[in-house]
Amino acid sequence: MMKEIRPLTNSKRNTVLIDYQKKLVPSIKKTPRKLLHLIKLHSGRNNQGRITTRHQGGGRKKFYRIIDFKRYKKDRIEGKVKSIEYDPNRNCFISLISYKDGSFVFIITPEGLKVNDKIISGEEENIPLKVGNNLPLRYIPINTPIHNLELKPKKGGQLIRSAGAYGEIIGKEEGNKYVLVKLRSKEVRKILAVCRATIGKVSNSEANLVRLGKAGRNRWRGIRPTVRGSAMNPCDHPHGGGEQKAGIGHPSPLSPWGKKTLGKKTRKNKPSNKYIVHYRNK
């Protein structure tokens, strides 16, 4: 649900935000300290103070919430959802889970998961196909929405973790060694059947409707302004110079250091291409 803002100023008139008060259920107790880690602000600088990533700086101080992407619990210990919370480091919501052995973890909240719901993880076939449960791909039926998908066994979920995202199992190979998963980009990829995934679609599917409304809200997030190369001088950028508005003067766009960009292929991990059955639409 989106927040209604009175259009008193130009920035408010163009602002669309998520109403977190109606979507989140904060924890009554304080979040366990071991699940929080203070992020040191580097502003895109390295150890020598040189800018290694442009357009970064400032921003609100924040804690990193340590998320359990692996979901490995022995003896099928049941977990209970204590709260659904906001995470400043990602665009989906997170849930605080309390296990029967006394441990607490954060997980990515799937759509439909509520406070006091029970979740379970394991490698057995008899785990219920319920939203929030985590199990190997070989036991998940075809056309089931999944997220937090592993690429390598026991490495933890690496794919399908952003707001509103979900993958879909569209087939299984003979011998049950690989499973065909259709990703959000329409790419179809072979994944080992022993890799695990979580049932359901990632929460906060309305995140793509947010409009920040003003430059200041980007500054709060630590994002500084980006200046076009064509607005610079020739000494500062290959696209710079010229009278009034001029073309970039190159057959392909260049970075400030003269290297090709905007469409230049940089992928080097060619051995993994053999696992791609159908490439995404370009």
C-alpha positions in Angstrom: 0.0 0.0 0.0 1.3 3.4 -1.0 1.4 6.5 1.3 -0.9 9.4 0.3 1.1 12.7 0.6 -0.6 16.1 0.4 0.8 18.0 -2.6 1.8 21.2 -0.7 5.2 21.5 -2.5 6.6 20.5 -5.9 8.7 17.7 -4.3 5.7 16.3 -2.4 3.5 16.5 -5.5 5.9 14.1 -7.2 6.6 11.8 -4.3 5.2 8.3 -4.0 6.3 6.3 -1.0 5.4 3.0 0.7 3.3 3.1 3.8 5.5 1.1 6.1 3.1 1.6 9.1 0.5 -0.5 7.4 2.9 -3.2 6.1 5.3 -3.8 8.9 4.9 -5.4 12.3 7.9 -4.4 14.4 9.2 -6.5 17.2 8.1 -5.8 20.7 11.5 -6.8 22.1 14.8 -5.2 21.1 16.6 -6.8 18.1 19.4 -9.1 19.2 22.7 -7.1 19.0 24.6 -10.0 17.3 22.3 -9.6 14.3 23.3 -6.0 13.7 26.6 -4.8 12.3 27.5 -1.1 12.0 28.5 -0.2 8.4 31.5 2.2 8.3 31.0 5.0 5.7 33.7 5.0 3.1 32.1 7.4 0.6 33.6 5.4 -2.3 37.2 5.9 -1.1 39.9 3.2 -0.6 42.6 3.0 2.1 44.6 5.8 0.5 41.6 8.1 0.4 41.3 7.9 -3.4 37.9 7.8 -5.1 37.4 4.3 -6.4 33.6 4.5 -6.9 32.2 7.8 -8.1 28.9 9.4 -7.0 29.0 8.2 -3.4 29.2 10.1 -0.2 27.2 11.3 2.9 24.1 9.3 3.6 22.4 8.2 6.8 24.3 6.0 9.2 22.8 2.5 9.3 23.3 -1.0 10.7 23.6 -4.0 8.4 21.1 -6.7 9.4 22.8 -10.1 9.2 20.5 -12.2 7.0 20.4 -16.0 7.1 20.6 -16.9 3.4 21.6 -20.5 4.0 18.7 -21.6 6.2 20.5 -24.7 7.4 19.0 -26.0 10.6 19.6 -29.6 11.8 16.8 -31.9 13.0 14.2 -29.8 11.2 13.9 -27.2 14.0 10.8 -25.2 13.7 11.0 -21.4 13.6 8.3 -18.8 14.5 8.0 -15.4 12.8 8.3 -12.7 15.6 8.2 -9.6 13.4 8.3 -8.1 9.9 10.8 -5.3 9.7 12.2 -2.6 7.4 15.8 -3.1 6.2 17.7 0.0 5.0 20.1 -2.2 3.0 17.6 -3.9 0.6 14.2 -3.1 -1.0 12.3 -6.1 0.5 11.2 -6.6 4.1 12.9 -9.0 6.5 11.5 -11.2 9.3 12.9 -12.0 12.7 12.7 -15.7 13.3 12.8 -17.4 16.7 13.8 -21.1 16.7 12.9 -23.6 19.3 16.6 -24.0 20.2 16.7 -20.4 21.4 18.5 -18.8 18.4 17.3 -15.8 16.4 17.9 -15.0 12.7 16.7 -12.6 10.0 15.4 -14.0 6.8 14.0 -12.4 3.6 10.2 -12.1 4.0 8.2 -13.9 1.4 4.8 -12.4 0.3 2.0 -13.8 2.5 4.2 -14.6 5.6 2.7 -13.2 8.8 3.7 -12.9 12.4 3.3 -16.1 14.4 3.5 -18.2 11.3 5.7 -21.3 11.5 8.5 -22.1 9.0 10.8 -25.0 8.6 14.0 -25.9 6.7 15.5 -29.2 5.7 16.8 -31.6 3.1 14.0 -34.2 3.4 11.2 -34.8 0.9 8.4 -34.6 3.5 8.8 -30.8 4.2 5.5 -29.0 3.6 5.3 -26.9 0.4 4.4 -23.8 2.4 5.4 -20.2 1.9 8.7 -19.5 3.8 9.8 -23.1 3.9 13.3 -24.0 2.5 14.1 -27.3 0.8 16.1 -28.8 -2.1 14.9 -28.1 -5.7 14.5 -31.8 -6.5 11.5 -31.9 -4.1 9.8 -28.7 -5.3 7.0 -29.3 -7.9 7.1 -27.7 -11.4 5.5 -24.2 -11.6 6.1 -23.4 -8.0 7.3 -19.8 -7.3 10.7 -19.7 -5.5 13.2 -17.2 -4.2 16.6 -17.1 -2.3 18.0 -19.7 -4.8 21.4 -21.3 -4.3 23.9 -21.5 -7.2 26.2 -23.9 -5.4 25.2 -26.4 -2.7 25.5 -25.1 0.9 26.7 -21.6 -0.2 23.4 -19.9 0.6 20.9 -18.1 -1.6 22.4 -15.8 -4.2 19.6 -15.4 -6.8 16.1 -13.9 -6.6 16.4 -11.8 -3.4 15.0 -8.4 -4.5 11.5 -7.0 -3.8 8.7 -8.7 -5.8 11.1 -11.2 -7.5 10.5 -14.9 -7.9 11.7 -17.7 -10.1 9.8 -20.7 -11.4 10.8 -24.4 -11.9 9.8 -25.3 -15.4 11.4 -28.7 -15.8 13.6 -31.4 -14.4 16.3 -33.4 -16.2 16.4 -37.2 -16.4 18.4 -38.6 -13.5 17.2 -35.7 -11.3 20.7 -34.1 -11.4 19.6 -30.7 -12.7 16.5 -28.5 -12.5 15.5 -25.9 -15.0 14.7 -22.6 -13.4 13.2 -19.6 -15.2 14.5 -16.4 -13.7 12.9 -13.0 -13.6 14.8 -11.9 -16.7 13.3 -14.8 -18.7 16.6 -16.6 -18.6 16.3 -20.3 -18.2 19.2 -21.8 -16.2 20.3 -25.3 -15.1 20.7 -25.5 -11.3 21.9 -28.6 -9.4 18.9 -30.4 -7.9 20.6 -30.5 -4.5 20.7 -26.7 -4.3 18.0 -25.2 -2.1 15.4 -22.5 -2.5 12.6 -20.9 -0.4 9.0 -21.3 -1.4 7.1 -18.1 -2.4 7.6 -14.6 -3.9 9.7 -11.9 -2.2 7.8 -9.3 -0.3 7.2 -5.6 -1.1 6.3 -6.1 -4.7 5.3 -2.4 -4.8 8.9 -1.2 -4.5 9.0 -0.3 -8.2 6.2 2.2 -7.7 8.3 4.4 -5.4 9.2 7.9 -6.6 11.7 9.7 -4.5 10.4 13.2 -5.4 13.5 15.2 -4.6 17.3 15.1 -4.9 17.7 15.2 -1.1 16.1 11.8 -0.6 18.9 10.4 -2.9 21.5 12.2 -0.8 20.1 10.5 2.4 20.9 7.2 0.6 24.5 8.2 0.0 24.1 8.8 -3.7 25.8 12.0 -5.0 24.9 13.8 -8.3 26.0 12.4 -11.6 27.2 15.0 -14.2 27.0 14.2 -17.9 30.3 13.9 -19.8 29.0 16.1 -22.6 28.5 18.9 -20.0 32.2 18.9 -19.1 35.4 20.3 -20.6 37.6 18.3 -22.9 40.2 17.9 -20.2 37.7 16.2 -17.9 35.9 13.8 -20.2 36.2 12.5 -23.8 32.7 13.7 -24.5 33.4 17.3 -23.3 33.9 20.5 -25.2 32.1 21.9 -28.2 29.9 24.9 -28.7 26.5 24.8 -27.0 24.9 21.3 -27.2 27.1 19.0 -29.3 27.3 15.3 -30.0 29.8 13.1 -28.1 32.0 12.9 -31.2 32.6 9.2 -30.9 31.0 6.2 -32.5 30.4 4.6 -29.1 30.1 6.2 -25.6 33.3 6.3 -23.5 34.0 6.5 -19.8 36.0 9.4 -18.3 39.1 7.3 -18.9 38.5 6.7 -22.6 37.2 3.1 -22.3 34.1 1.9 -24.1 30.9 1.8 -22.0 27.1 1.6 -22.2 26.8 -1.7 -23.9 30.4 -2.9 -23.8 30.3 -6.6 -22.7 32.4 -7.2 -19.6 31.3 -10.7 -18.7 34.3 -13.0 -18.3 32.8 -16.1 -16.6 32.3 -18.0 -19.8 32.5 -21.5 -18.3 29.2 -20.9 -16.6 27.5 -20.2 -19.9 27.0 -23.9 -20.4 24.4 -23.9 -17.6 22.3 -21.2 -19.4 19.6 -23.0 -21.5 17.8 -19.9 -22.8 19.4 -16.4 -22.7 17.4 -13.4 -21.4 15.8 -11.1 -23.9 18.3 -8.3 -24.7 
